[in-house]
Amino acid sequence: MHIALISKNKEQFIDGTFPKPPKNDPMLAQWIRCNNMVLAWFHRSVSESIAKSILSISTASGVWFDLKNRFSQGDIFRISDI
């Protein structure tokens, strides 16, 4: 997913370097459109149960942080078994 986001020039939406602009910023509408597009990519890329659990998160960076925390936890015993 990270590679796909880089190739679409959307990495800034997940790493937090392109935060949501203020309400009076003319870029707000474009930011919302791009953020929603990345959210849709996430929702289509995960299982239904995971998609339901991230549905209430409104930013792509929030979803990325949630998924990263959820799935980056290594189980040392399982890794050694593999």
mmCIF file of the N, C-alpha and C atoms, coordinates in Angstrom:
data_MODEL
# 
_entry.id   MODEL 
# 
loop_
_atom_site.group_PDB 
_atom_site.id 
_atom_site.type_symbol 
_atom_site.label_atom_id 
_atom_site.label_alt_id 
_atom_site.label_comp_id 
_atom_site.label_asym_id 
_atom_site.label_entity_id 
_atom_site.label_seq_id 
_atom_site.pdbx_PDB_ins_code 
_atom_site.Cartn_x 
_atom_site.Cartn_y 
_atom_site.Cartn_z 
_atom_site.occupancy 
_atom_site.B_iso_or_equiv 
_atom_site.pdbx_formal_charge 
_atom_site.auth_seq_id 
_atom_site.auth_comp_id 
_atom_site.auth_asym_id 
_atom_site.auth_atom_id 
_atom_site.pdbx_PDB_model_num 
ATOM 1   N N  . MET A 1 1  ? 0.838   -1.193  0.000  1.00 0.00 ? 1  MET A N  1 
ATOM 2   C CA . MET A 1 1  ? 0.000   0.000   0.000  1.00 0.00 ? 1  MET A CA 1 
ATOM 3   C C  . MET A 1 1  ? 0.877   1.248   0.000  1.00 0.00 ? 1  MET A C  1 
ATOM 4   N N  . HIS A 1 2  ? 1.946   1.221   0.777  1.00 0.00 ? 2  HIS A N  1 
ATOM 5   C CA . HIS A 1 2  ? 2.826   2.381   0.855  1.00 0.00 ? 2  HIS A CA 1 
ATOM 6   C C  . HIS A 1 2  ? 3.413   2.719   -0.519 1.00 0.00 ? 2  HIS A C  1 
ATOM 7   N N  . ILE A 1 3  ? 3.833   1.697   -1.244 1.00 0.00 ? 3  ILE A N  1 
ATOM 8   C CA . ILE A 1 3  ? 4.393   1.910   -2.577 1.00 0.00 ? 3  ILE A CA 1 
ATOM 9   C C  . ILE A 1 3  ? 3.334   2.504   -3.513 1.00 0.00 ? 3  ILE A C  1 
ATOM 10  N N  . ALA A 1 4  ? 2.118   2.009   -3.431 1.00 0.00 ? 4  ALA A N  1 
ATOM 11  C CA . ALA A 1 4  ? 1.032   2.531   -4.273 1.00 0.00 ? 4  ALA A CA 1 
ATOM 12  C C  . ALA A 1 4  ? 0.763   4.002   -3.952 1.00 0.00 ? 4  ALA A C  1 
ATOM 13  N N  . LEU A 1 5  ? 0.784   4.361   -2.681 1.00 0.00 ? 5  LEU A N  1 
ATOM 14  C CA . LEU A 1 5  ? 0.536   5.751   -2.298 1.00 0.00 ? 5  LEU A CA 1 
ATOM 15  C C  . LEU A 1 5  ? 1.663   6.668   -2.767 1.00 0.00 ? 5  LEU A C  1 
ATOM 16  N N  . ILE A 1 6  ? 2.888   6.191   -2.696 1.00 0.00 ? 6  ILE A N  1 
ATOM 17  C CA . ILE A 1 6  ? 4.013   6.975   -3.199 1.00 0.00 ? 6  ILE A CA 1 
ATOM 18  C C  . ILE A 1 6  ? 3.870   7.188   -4.701 1.00 0.00 ? 6  ILE A C  1 
ATOM 19  N N  . SER A 1 7  ? 3.509   6.123   -5.417 1.00 0.00 ? 7  SER A N  1 
ATOM 20  C CA . SER A 1 7  ? 3.395   6.238   -6.873 1.00 0.00 ? 7  SER A CA 1 
ATOM 21  C C  . SER A 1 7  ? 2.267   7.182   -7.295 1.00 0.00 ? 7  SER A C  1 
ATOM 22  N N  . LYS A 1 8  ? 1.272   7.350   -6.449 1.00 0.00 ? 8  LYS A N  1 
ATOM 23  C CA . LYS A 1 8  ? 0.163   8.267   -6.747 1.00 0.00 ? 8  LYS A CA 1 
ATOM 24  C C  . LYS A 1 8  ? 0.380   9.654   -6.117 1.00 0.00 ? 8  LYS A C  1 
ATOM 25  N N  . ASN A 1 9  ? 1.567   9.869   -5.537 1.00 0.00 ? 9  ASN A N  1 
ATOM 26  C CA . ASN A 1 9  ? 1.921   11.133  -4.890 1.00 0.00 ? 9  ASN A CA 1 
ATOM 27  C C  . ASN A 1 9  ? 0.950   11.480  -3.754 1.00 0.00 ? 9  ASN A C  1 
ATOM 28  N N  . LYS A 1 10 ? 0.570   10.464  -2.988 1.00 0.00 ? 10 LYS A N  1 
ATOM 29  C CA . LYS A 1 10 ? -0.370  10.655  -1.878 1.00 0.00 ? 10 LYS A CA 1 
ATOM 30  C C  . LYS A 1 10 ? 0.232   10.276  -0.524 1.00 0.00 ? 10 LYS A C  1 
ATOM 31  N N  . GLU A 1 11 ? 1.535   10.052  -0.486 1.00 0.00 ? 11 GLU A N  1 
ATOM 32  C CA . GLU A 1 11 ? 2.182   9.640   0.762  1.00 0.00 ? 11 GLU A CA 1 
ATOM 33  C C  . GLU A 1 11 ? 2.001   10.687  1.869  1.00 0.00 ? 11 GLU A C  1 
ATOM 34  N N  . GLN A 1 12 ? 1.936   11.951  1.487  1.00 0.00 ? 12 GLN A N  1 
ATOM 35  C CA . GLN A 1 12 ? 1.789   13.015  2.482  1.00 0.00 ? 12 GLN A CA 1 
ATOM 36  C C  . GLN A 1 12 ? 0.478   12.912  3.256  1.00 0.00 ? 12 GLN A C  1 
ATOM 37  N N  . PHE A 1 13 ? -0.498  12.224  2.698  1.00 0.00 ? 13 PHE A N  1 
ATOM 38  C CA . PHE A 1 13 ? -1.776  12.061  3.390  1.00 0.00 ? 13 PHE A CA 1 
ATOM 39  C C  . PHE A 1 13 ? -1.689  11.034  4.509  1.00 0.00 ? 13 PHE A C  1 
ATOM 40  N N  . ILE A 1 14 ? -0.703  10.139  4.455  1.00 0.00 ? 14 ILE A N  1 
ATOM 41  C CA . ILE A 1 14 ? -0.599  9.131   5.510  1.00 0.00 ? 14 ILE A CA 1 
ATOM 42  C C  . ILE A 1 14 ? 0.499   9.443   6.518  1.00 0.00 ? 14 ILE A C  1 
ATOM 43  N N  . ASP A 1 15 ? 1.498   10.223  6.109  1.00 0.00 ? 15 ASP A N  1 
ATOM 44  C CA . ASP A 1 15 ? 2.578   10.503  7.055  1.00 0.00 ? 15 ASP A CA 1 
ATOM 45  C C  . ASP A 1 15 ? 2.350   11.793  7.844  1.00 0.00 ? 15 ASP A C  1 
ATOM 46  N N  . GLY A 1 16 ? 1.249   12.489  7.568  1.00 0.00 ? 16 GLY A N  1 
ATOM 47  C CA . GLY A 1 16 ? 0.891   13.679  8.330  1.00 0.00 ? 16 GLY A CA 1 
ATOM 48  C C  . GLY A 1 16 ? 1.571   14.960  7.877  1.00 0.00 ? 16 GLY A C  1 
ATOM 49  N N  . THR A 1 17 ? 2.341   14.915  6.783  1.00 0.00 ? 17 THR A N  1 
ATOM 50  C CA . THR A 1 17 ? 3.033   16.127  6.328  1.00 0.00 ? 17 THR A CA 1 
ATOM 51  C C  . THR A 1 17 ? 2.127   17.048  5.517  1.00 0.00 ? 17 THR A C  1 
ATOM 52  N N  . PHE A 1 18 ? 0.922   16.605  5.218  1.00 0.00 ? 18 PHE A N  1 
ATOM 53  C CA . PHE A 1 18 ? -0.046  17.454  4.519  1.00 0.00 ? 18 PHE A CA 1 
ATOM 54  C C  . PHE A 1 18 ? -1.331  17.457  5.346  1.00 0.00 ? 18 PHE A C  1 
ATOM 55  N N  . PRO A 1 19 ? -1.322  18.206  6.453  1.00 0.00 ? 19 PRO A N  1 
ATOM 56  C CA . PRO A 1 19 ? -2.499  18.208  7.335  1.00 0.00 ? 19 PRO A CA 1 
ATOM 57  C C  . PRO A 1 19 ? -3.682  18.929  6.697  1.00 0.00 ? 19 PRO A C  1 
ATOM 58  N N  . LYS A 1 20 ? -4.837  18.703  7.273  1.00 0.00 ? 20 LYS A N  1 
ATOM 59  C CA . LYS A 1 20 ? -6.066  19.326  6.775  1.00 0.00 ? 20 LYS A CA 1 
ATOM 60  C C  . LYS A 1 20 ? -5.952  20.849  6.896  1.00 0.00 ? 20 LYS A C  1 
ATOM 61  N N  . PRO A 1 21 ? -6.180  21.568  5.795  1.00 0.00 ? 21 PRO A N  1 
ATOM 62  C CA . PRO A 1 21 ? -6.113  23.035  5.838  1.00 0.00 ? 21 PRO A CA 1 
ATOM 63  C C  . PRO A 1 21 ? -7.282  23.620  6.641  1.00 0.00 ? 21 PRO A C  1 
ATOM 64  N N  . PRO A 1 22 ? -7.125  24.864  7.084  1.00 0.00 ? 22 PRO A N  1 
ATOM 65  C CA . PRO A 1 22 ? -8.222  25.517  7.805  1.00 0.00 ? 22 PRO A CA 1 
ATOM 66  C C  . PRO A 1 22 ? -9.447  25.711  6.902  1.00 0.00 ? 22 PRO A C  1 
ATOM 67  N N  . LYS A 1 23 ? -10.589 25.970  7.524  1.00 0.00 ? 23 LYS A N  1 
ATOM 68  C CA . LYS A 1 23 ? -11.854 26.080  6.780  1.00 0.00 ? 23 LYS A CA 1 
ATOM 69  C C  . LYS A 1 23 ? -11.850 27.168  5.714  1.00 0.00 ? 23 LYS A C  1 
ATOM 70  N N  . ASN A 1 24 ? -11.103 28.229  5.911  1.00 0.00 ? 24 ASN A N  1 
ATOM 71  C CA . ASN A 1 24 ? -11.111 29.328  4.940  1.00 0.00 ? 24 ASN A CA 1 
ATOM 72  C C  . ASN A 1 24 ? -10.033 29.174  3.863  1.00 0.00 ? 24 ASN A C  1 
ATOM 73  N N  . ASP A 1 25 ? -9.301  28.091  3.877  1.00 0.00 ? 25 ASP A N  1 
ATOM 74  C CA . ASP A 1 25 ? -8.241  27.851  2.896  1.00 0.00 ? 25 ASP A CA 1 
ATOM 75  C C  . ASP A 1 25 ? -8.853  27.344  1.588  1.00 0.00 ? 25 ASP A C  1 
ATOM 76  N N  . PRO A 1 26 ? -8.461  27.937  0.454  1.00 0.00 ? 26 PRO A N  1 
ATOM 77  C CA . PRO A 1 26 ? -9.020  27.479  -0.824 1.00 0.00 ? 26 PRO A CA 1 
ATOM 78  C C  . PRO A 1 26 ? -8.624  26.049  -1.199 1.00 0.00 ? 26 PRO A C  1 
ATOM 79  N N  . MET A 1 27 ? -7.613  25.504  -0.552 1.00 0.00 ? 27 MET A N  1 
ATOM 80  C CA . MET A 1 27 ? -7.165  24.131  -0.837 1.00 0.00 ? 27 MET A CA 1 
ATOM 81  C C  . MET A 1 27 ? -7.972  23.080  -0.067 1.00 0.00 ? 27 MET A C  1 
ATOM 82  N N  . LEU A 1 28 ? -8.864  23.508  0.809  1.00 0.00 ? 28 LEU A N  1 
ATOM 83  C CA . LEU A 1 28 ? -9.605  22.563  1.646  1.00 0.00 ? 28 LEU A CA 1 
ATOM 84  C C  . LEU A 1 28 ? -10.403 21.559  0.819  1.00 0.00 ? 28 LEU A C  1 
ATOM 85  N N  . ALA A 1 29 ? -11.103 22.017  -0.197 1.00 0.00 ? 29 ALA A N  1 
ATOM 86  C CA . ALA A 1 29 ? -11.930 21.106  -1.009 1.00 0.00 ? 29 ALA A CA 1 
ATOM 87  C C  . ALA A 1 29 ? -11.058 20.058  -1.701 1.00 0.00 ? 29 ALA A C  1 
ATOM 88  N N  . GLN A 1 30 ? -9.923  20.466  -2.217 1.00 0.00 ? 30 GLN A N  1 
ATOM 89  C CA . GLN A 1 30 ? -9.021  19.509  -2.867 1.00 0.00 ? 30 GLN A CA 1 
ATOM 90  C C  . GLN A 1 30 ? -8.446  18.526  -1.859 1.00 0.00 ? 30 GLN A C  1 
ATOM 91  N N  . TRP A 1 31 ? -8.113  19.023  -0.663 1.00 0.00 ? 31 TRP A N  1 
ATOM 92  C CA . TRP A 1 31 ? -7.579  18.149  0.373  1.00 0.00 ? 31 TRP A CA 1 
ATOM 93  C C  . TRP A 1 31 ? -8.619  17.096  0.761  1.00 0.00 ? 31 TRP A C  1 
ATOM 94  N N  . ILE A 1 32 ? -9.863  17.516  0.939  1.00 0.00 ? 32 ILE A N  1 
ATOM 95  C CA . ILE A 1 32 ? -10.937 16.584  1.309  1.00 0.00 ? 32 ILE A CA 1 
ATOM 96  C C  . ILE A 1 32 ? -11.112 15.521  0.220  1.00 0.00 ? 32 ILE A C  1 
ATOM 97  N N  . ARG A 1 33 ? -11.095 15.949  -1.041 1.00 0.00 ? 33 ARG A N  1 
ATOM 98  C CA . ARG A 1 33 ? -11.246 14.995  -2.148 1.00 0.00 ? 33 ARG A CA 1 
ATOM 99  C C  . ARG A 1 33 ? -10.119 13.965  -2.148 1.00 0.00 ? 33 ARG A C  1 
ATOM 100 N N  . CYS A 1 34 ? -8.887  14.415  -2.003 1.00 0.00 ? 34 CYS A N  1 
ATOM 101 C CA . CYS A 1 34 ? -7.748  13.489  -2.012 1.00 0.00 ? 34 CYS A CA 1 
ATOM 102 C C  . CYS A 1 34 ? -7.748  12.594  -0.772 1.00 0.00 ? 34 CYS A C  1 
ATOM 103 N N  . ASN A 1 35 ? -8.057  13.160  0.387  1.00 0.00 ? 35 ASN A N  1 
ATOM 104 C CA . ASN A 1 35 ? -8.122  12.365  1.615  1.00 0.00 ? 35 ASN A CA 1 
ATOM 105 C C  . ASN A 1 35 ? -9.172  11.266  1.483  1.00 0.00 ? 35 ASN A C  1 
ATOM 106 N N  . ASN A 1 36 ? -10.330 11.622  0.936  1.00 0.00 ? 36 ASN A N  1 
ATOM 107 C CA . ASN A 1 36 ? -11.403 10.637  0.764  1.00 0.00 ? 36 ASN A CA 1 
ATOM 108 C C  . ASN A 1 36 ? -11.019 9.562   -0.247 1.00 0.00 ? 36 ASN A C  1 
ATOM 109 N N  . MET A 1 37 ? -10.271 9.933   -1.260 1.00 0.00 ? 37 MET A N  1 
ATOM 110 C CA . MET A 1 37 ? -9.810  8.956   -2.244 1.00 0.00 ? 37 MET A CA 1 
ATOM 111 C C  . MET A 1 37 ? -8.874  7.950   -1.576 1.00 0.00 ? 37 MET A C  1 
ATOM 112 N N  . VAL A 1 38 ? -7.948  8.428   -0.752 1.00 0.00 ? 38 VAL A N  1 
ATOM 113 C CA . VAL A 1 38 ? -7.031  7.529   -0.051 1.00 0.00 ? 38 VAL A CA 1 
ATOM 114 C C  . VAL A 1 38 ? -7.803  6.651   0.934  1.00 0.00 ? 38 VAL A C  1 
ATOM 115 N N  . LEU A 1 39 ? -8.779  7.237   1.634  1.00 0.00 ? 39 LEU A N  1 
ATOM 116 C CA . LEU A 1 39 ? -9.618  6.443   2.542  1.00 0.00 ? 39 LEU A CA 1 
ATOM 117 C C  . LEU A 1 39 ? -10.327 5.323   1.783  1.00 0.00 ? 39 LEU A C  1 
ATOM 118 N N  . ALA A 1 40 ? -10.849 5.639   0.605  1.00 0.00 ? 40 ALA A N  1 
ATOM 119 C CA . ALA A 1 40 ? -11.529 4.621   -0.207 1.00 0.00 ? 40 ALA A CA 1 
ATOM 120 C C  . ALA A 1 40 ? -10.562 3.517   -0.607 1.00 0.00 ? 40 ALA A C  1 
ATOM 121 N N  . TRP A 1 41 ? -9.331  3.872   -0.946 1.00 0.00 ? 41 TRP A N  1 
ATOM 122 C CA . TRP A 1 41 ? -8.329  2.850   -1.284 1.00 0.00 ? 41 TRP A CA 1 
ATOM 123 C C  . TRP A 1 41 ? -8.086  1.925   -0.099 1.00 0.00 ? 41 TRP A C  1 
ATOM 124 N N  . PHE A 1 42 ? -7.982  2.516   1.090  1.00 0.00 ? 42 PHE A N  1 
ATOM 125 C CA . PHE A 1 42 ? -7.794  1.691   2.298  1.00 0.00 ? 42 PHE A CA 1 
ATOM 126 C C  . PHE A 1 42 ? -8.971  0.749   2.492  1.00 0.00 ? 42 PHE A C  1 
ATOM 127 N N  . HIS A 1 43 ? -10.181 1.290   2.407  1.00 0.00 ? 43 HIS A N  1 
ATOM 128 C CA . HIS A 1 43 ? -11.378 0.480   2.658  1.00 0.00 ? 43 HIS A CA 1 
ATOM 129 C C  . HIS A 1 43 ? -11.510 -0.680  1.672  1.00 0.00 ? 43 HIS A C  1 
ATOM 130 N N  . ARG A 1 44 ? -11.099 -0.458  0.435  1.00 0.00 ? 44 ARG A N  1 
ATOM 131 C CA . ARG A 1 44 ? -11.174 -1.523  -0.568 1.00 0.00 ? 44 ARG A CA 1 
ATOM 132 C C  . ARG A 1 44 ? -10.029 -2.519  -0.458 1.00 0.00 ? 44 ARG A C  1 
ATOM 133 N N  . SER A 1 45 ? -8.971  -2.152  0.279  1.00 0.00 ? 45 SER A N  1 
ATOM 134 C CA . SER A 1 45 ? -7.772  -2.993  0.337  1.00 0.00 ? 45 SER A CA 1 
ATOM 135 C C  . SER A 1 45 ? -7.717  -3.914  1.552  1.00 0.00 ? 45 SER A C  1 
ATOM 136 N N  . VAL A 1 46 ? -8.659  -3.777  2.448  1.00 0.00 ? 46 VAL A N  1 
ATOM 137 C CA . VAL A 1 46 ? -8.638  -4.588  3.667  1.00 0.00 ? 46 VAL A CA 1 
ATOM 138 C C  . VAL A 1 46 ? -9.895  -5.456  3.725  1.00 0.00 ? 46 VAL A C  1 
ATOM 139 N N  . SER A 1 47 ? -9.876  -6.410  4.620  1.00 0.00 ? 47 SER A N  1 
ATOM 140 C CA . SER A 1 47 ? -11.044 -7.284  4.773  1.00 0.00 ? 47 SER A CA 1 
ATOM 141 C C  . SER A 1 47 ? -12.240 -6.480  5.288  1.00 0.00 ? 47 SER A C  1 
ATOM 142 N N  . GLU A 1 48 ? -13.414 -7.053  5.140  1.00 0.00 ? 48 GLU A N  1 
ATOM 143 C CA . GLU A 1 48 ? -14.640 -6.371  5.551  1.00 0.00 ? 48 GLU A CA 1 
ATOM 144 C C  . GLU A 1 48 ? -14.634 -6.026  7.036  1.00 0.00 ? 48 GLU A C  1 
ATOM 145 N N  . SER A 1 49 ? -14.154 -6.939  7.862  1.00 0.00 ? 49 SER A N  1 
ATOM 146 C CA . SER A 1 49 ? -14.153 -6.674  9.309  1.00 0.00 ? 49 SER A CA 1 
ATOM 147 C C  . SER A 1 49 ? -13.193 -5.544  9.671  1.00 0.00 ? 49 SER A C  1 
ATOM 148 N N  . ILE A 1 50 ? -12.053 -5.481  9.011  1.00 0.00 ? 50 ILE A N  1 
ATOM 149 C CA . ILE A 1 50 ? -11.111 -4.391  9.271  1.00 0.00 ? 50 ILE A CA 1 
ATOM 150 C C  . ILE A 1 50 ? -11.677 -3.083  8.727  1.00 0.00 ? 50 ILE A C  1 
ATOM 151 N N  . ALA A 1 51 ? -12.287 -3.138  7.547  1.00 0.00 ? 51 ALA A N  1 
ATOM 152 C CA . ALA A 1 51 ? -12.886 -1.932  6.966  1.00 0.00 ? 51 ALA A CA 1 
ATOM 153 C C  . ALA A 1 51 ? -13.935 -1.353  7.905  1.00 0.00 ? 51 ALA A C  1 
ATOM 154 N N  . LYS A 1 52 ? -14.743 -2.202  8.514  1.00 0.00 ? 52 LYS A N  1 
ATOM 155 C CA . LYS A 1 52 ? -15.756 -1.721  9.460  1.00 0.00 ? 52 LYS A CA 1 
ATOM 156 C C  . LYS A 1 52 ? -15.110 -1.049  10.661 1.00 0.00 ? 52 LYS A C  1 
ATOM 157 N N  . SER A 1 53 ? -13.961 -1.557  11.102 1.00 0.00 ? 53 SER A N  1 
ATOM 158 C CA . SER A 1 53 ? -13.320 -1.003  12.290 1.00 0.00 ? 53 SER A CA 1 
ATOM 159 C C  . SER A 1 53 ? -12.632 0.336   12.023 1.00 0.00 ? 53 SER A C  1 
ATOM 160 N N  . ILE A 1 54 ? -12.332 0.642   10.762 1.00 0.00 ? 54 ILE A N  1 
ATOM 161 C CA . ILE A 1 54 ? -11.677 1.919   10.448 1.00 0.00 ? 54 ILE A CA 1 
ATOM 162 C C  . ILE A 1 54 ? -12.632 2.917   9.802  1.00 0.00 ? 54 ILE A C  1 
ATOM 163 N N  . LEU A 1 55 ? -13.872 2.527   9.633  1.00 0.00 ? 55 LEU A N  1 
ATOM 164 C CA . LEU A 1 55 ? -14.854 3.359   8.946  1.00 0.00 ? 55 LEU A CA 1 
ATOM 165 C C  . LEU A 1 55 ? -15.060 4.714   9.627  1.00 0.00 ? 55 LEU A C  1 
ATOM 166 N N  . SER A 1 56 ? -14.949 4.771   10.935 1.00 0.00 ? 56 SER A N  1 
ATOM 167 C CA . SER A 1 56 ? -15.211 6.017   11.656 1.00 0.00 ? 56 SER A CA 1 
ATOM 168 C C  . SER A 1 56 ? -14.011 6.958   11.688 1.00 0.00 ? 56 SER A C  1 
ATOM 169 N N  . ILE A 1 57 ? -12.864 6.521   11.200 1.00 0.00 ? 57 ILE A N  1 
ATOM 170 C CA . ILE A 1 57 ? -11.677 7.374   11.184 1.00 0.00 ? 57 ILE A CA 1 
ATOM 171 C C  . ILE A 1 57 ? -11.755 8.255   9.937  1.00 0.00 ? 57 ILE A C  1 
ATOM 172 N N  . SER A 1 58 ? -11.660 9.564   10.128 1.00 0.00 ? 58 SER A N  1 
ATOM 173 C CA . SER A 1 58 ? -11.948 10.491  9.029  1.00 0.00 ? 58 SER A CA 1 
ATOM 174 C C  . SER A 1 58 ? -10.739 10.957  8.225  1.00 0.00 ? 58 SER A C  1 
ATOM 175 N N  . THR A 1 59 ? -9.541  10.606  8.653  1.00 0.00 ? 59 THR A N  1 
ATOM 176 C CA . THR A 1 59 ? -8.370  11.023  7.887  1.00 0.00 ? 59 THR A CA 1 
ATOM 177 C C  . THR A 1 59 ? -7.547  9.814   7.478  1.00 0.00 ? 59 THR A C  1 
ATOM 178 N N  . ALA A 1 60 ? -6.904  9.934   6.326  1.00 0.00 ? 60 ALA A N  1 
ATOM 179 C CA . ALA A 1 60 ? -6.052  8.855   5.837  1.00 0.00 ? 60 ALA A CA 1 
ATOM 180 C C  . ALA A 1 60 ? -4.897  8.615   6.798  1.00 0.00 ? 60 ALA A C  1 
ATOM 181 N N  . SER A 1 61 ? -4.350  9.688   7.370  1.00 0.00 ? 61 SER A N  1 
ATOM 182 C CA . SER A 1 61 ? -3.252  9.509   8.320  1.00 0.00 ? 61 SER A CA 1 
ATOM 183 C C  . SER A 1 61 ? -3.732  8.794   9.582  1.00 0.00 ? 61 SER A C  1 
ATOM 184 N N  . GLY A 1 62 ? -4.965  9.050   9.992  1.00 0.00 ? 62 GLY A N  1 
ATOM 185 C CA . GLY A 1 62 ? -5.527  8.353   11.147 1.00 0.00 ? 62 GLY A CA 1 
ATOM 186 C C  . GLY A 1 62 ? -5.686  6.865   10.893 1.00 0.00 ? 62 GLY A C  1 
ATOM 187 N N  . VAL A 1 63 ? -6.159  6.509   9.700  1.00 0.00 ? 63 VAL A N  1 
ATOM 188 C CA . VAL A 1 63 ? -6.307  5.091   9.338  1.00 0.00 ? 63 VAL A CA 1 
ATOM 189 C C  . VAL A 1 63 ? -4.933  4.436   9.271  1.00 0.00 ? 63 VAL A C  1 
ATOM 190 N N  . TRP A 1 64 ? -3.979  5.111   8.633  1.00 0.00 ? 64 TRP A N  1 
ATOM 191 C CA . TRP A 1 64 ? -2.626  4.555   8.504  1.00 0.00 ? 64 TRP A CA 1 
ATOM 192 C C  . TRP A 1 64 ? -2.034  4.297   9.891  1.00 0.00 ? 64 TRP A C  1 
ATOM 193 N N  . PHE A 1 65 ? -2.179  5.263   10.808 1.00 0.00 ? 65 PHE A N  1 
ATOM 194 C CA . PHE A 1 65 ? -1.654  5.120   12.167 1.00 0.00 ? 65 PHE A CA 1 
ATOM 195 C C  . PHE A 1 65 ? -2.324  3.948   12.876 1.00 0.00 ? 65 PHE A C  1 
ATOM 196 N N  . ASP A 1 66 ? -3.651  3.830   12.728 1.00 0.00 ? 66 ASP A N  1 
ATOM 197 C CA . ASP A 1 66 ? -4.388  2.733   13.353 1.00 0.00 ? 66 ASP A CA 1 
ATOM 198 C C  . ASP A 1 66 ? -3.921  1.380   12.823 1.00 0.00 ? 66 ASP A C  1 
ATOM 199 N N  . LEU A 1 67 ? -3.832  1.257   11.501 1.00 0.00 ? 67 LEU A N  1 
ATOM 200 C CA . LEU A 1 67 ? -3.413  -0.019  10.909 1.00 0.00 ? 67 LEU A CA 1 
ATOM 201 C C  . LEU A 1 67 ? -1.962  -0.343  11.251 1.00 0.00 ? 67 LEU A C  1 
ATOM 202 N N  . LYS A 1 68 ? -1.137  0.686   11.261 1.00 0.00 ? 68 LYS A N  1 
ATOM 203 C CA . LYS A 1 68 ? 0.277   0.480   11.608 1.00 0.00 ? 68 LYS A CA 1 
ATOM 204 C C  . LYS A 1 68 ? 0.404   -0.026  13.046 1.00 0.00 ? 68 LYS A C  1 
ATOM 205 N N  . ASN A 1 69 ? -0.316  0.589   13.958 1.00 0.00 ? 69 ASN A N  1 
ATOM 206 C CA . ASN A 1 69 ? -0.279  0.140   15.362 1.00 0.00 ? 69 ASN A CA 1 
ATOM 207 C C  . ASN A 1 69 ? -0.836  -1.267  15.513 1.00 0.00 ? 69 ASN A C  1 
ATOM 208 N N  . ARG A 1 70 ? -1.873  -1.545  14.771 1.00 0.00 ? 70 ARG A N  1 
ATOM 209 C CA . ARG A 1 70 ? -2.531  -2.840  14.886 1.00 0.00 ? 70 ARG A CA 1 
ATOM 210 C C  . ARG A 1 70 ? -1.689  -3.984  14.330 1.00 0.00 ? 70 ARG A C  1 
ATOM 211 N N  . PHE A 1 71 ? -1.013  -3.748  13.212 1.00 0.00 ? 71 PHE A N  1 
ATOM 212 C CA . PHE A 1 71 ? -0.349  -4.849  12.521 1.00 0.00 ? 71 PHE A CA 1 
ATOM 213 C C  . PHE A 1 71 ? 1.170   -4.821  12.559 1.00 0.00 ? 71 PHE A C  1 
ATOM 214 N N  . SER A 1 72 ? 1.776   -3.821  13.154 1.00 0.00 ? 72 SER A N  1 
ATOM 215 C CA . SER A 1 72 ? 3.240   -3.787  13.189 1.00 0.00 ? 72 SER A CA 1 
ATOM 216 C C  . SER A 1 72 ? 3.803   -4.420  14.455 1.00 0.00 ? 72 SER A C  1 
ATOM 217 N N  . GLN A 1 73 ? 2.927   -4.878  15.312 1.00 0.00 ? 73 GLN A N  1 
ATOM 218 C CA . GLN A 1 73 ? 3.385   -5.522  16.535 1.00 0.00 ? 73 GLN A CA 1 
ATOM 219 C C  . GLN A 1 73 ? 3.905   -6.915  16.198 1.00 0.00 ? 73 GLN A C  1 
ATOM 220 N N  . GLY A 1 74 ? 5.191   -7.097  16.354 1.00 0.00 ? 74 GLY A N  1 
ATOM 221 C CA . GLY A 1 74 ? 5.788   -8.392  16.045 1.00 0.00 ? 74 GLY A CA 1 
ATOM 222 C C  . GLY A 1 74 ? 5.675   -9.349  17.223 1.00 0.00 ? 74 GLY A C  1 
ATOM 223 N N  . ASP A 1 75 ? 5.378   -10.567 16.918 1.00 0.00 ? 75 ASP A N  1 
ATOM 224 C CA . ASP A 1 75 ? 5.346   -11.623 17.922 1.00 0.00 ? 75 ASP A CA 1 
ATOM 225 C C  . ASP A 1 75 ? 6.658   -12.389 17.786 1.00 0.00 ? 75 ASP A C  1 
ATOM 226 N N  . ILE A 1 76 ? 7.576   -12.144 18.711 1.00 0.00 ? 76 ILE A N  1 
ATOM 227 C CA . ILE A 1 76 ? 8.919   -12.719 18.615 1.00 0.00 ? 76 ILE A CA 1 
ATOM 228 C C  . ILE A 1 76 ? 8.888   -14.237 18.543 1.00 0.00 ? 76 ILE A C  1 
ATOM 229 N N  . PHE A 1 77 ? 7.991   -14.865 19.278 1.00 0.00 ? 77 PHE A N  1 
ATOM 230 C CA . PHE A 1 77 ? 7.932   -16.332 19.266 1.00 0.00 ? 77 PHE A CA 1 
ATOM 231 C C  . PHE A 1 77 ? 7.422   -16.847 17.924 1.00 0.00 ? 77 PHE A C  1 
ATOM 232 N N  . ARG A 1 78 ? 6.430   -16.156 17.370 1.00 0.00 ? 78 ARG A N  1 
ATOM 233 C CA . ARG A 1 78 ? 5.917   -16.570 16.056 1.00 0.00 ? 78 ARG A CA 1 
ATOM 234 C C  . ARG A 1 78 ? 6.961   -16.343 14.974 1.00 0.00 ? 78 ARG A C  1 
ATOM 235 N N  . ILE A 1 79 ? 7.659   -15.233 15.041 1.00 0.00 ? 79 ILE A N  1 
ATOM 236 C CA . ILE A 1 79 ? 8.699   -14.942 14.063 1.00 0.00 ? 79 ILE A CA 1 
ATOM 237 C C  . ILE A 1 79 ? 9.793   -15.998 14.120 1.00 0.00 ? 79 ILE A C  1 
ATOM 238 N N  . SER A 1 80 ? 10.177  -16.393 15.321 1.00 0.00 ? 80 SER A N  1 
ATOM 239 C CA . SER A 1 80 ? 11.235  -17.407 15.433 1.00 0.00 ? 80 SER A CA 1 
ATOM 240 C C  . SER A 1 80 ? 10.759  -18.767 14.911 1.00 0.00 ? 80 SER A C  1 
ATOM 241 N N  . ASP A 1 81 ? 9.468   -19.070 15.058 1.00 0.00 ? 81 ASP A N  1 
ATOM 242 C CA . ASP A 1 81 ? 8.915   -20.315 14.515 1.00 0.00 ? 81 ASP A CA 1 
ATOM 243 C C  . ASP A 1 81 ? 8.951   -20.318 12.987 1.00 0.00 ? 81 ASP A C  1 
ATOM 244 N N  . ILE A 1 82 ? 8.711   -19.162 12.400 1.00 0.00 ? 82 ILE A N  1 
ATOM 245 C CA . ILE A 1 82 ? 8.708   -19.065 10.944 1.00 0.00 ? 82 ILE A CA 1 
ATOM 246 C C  . ILE A 1 82 ? 10.115  -19.206 10.433 1.00 0.00 ? 82 ILE A C  1 
# 
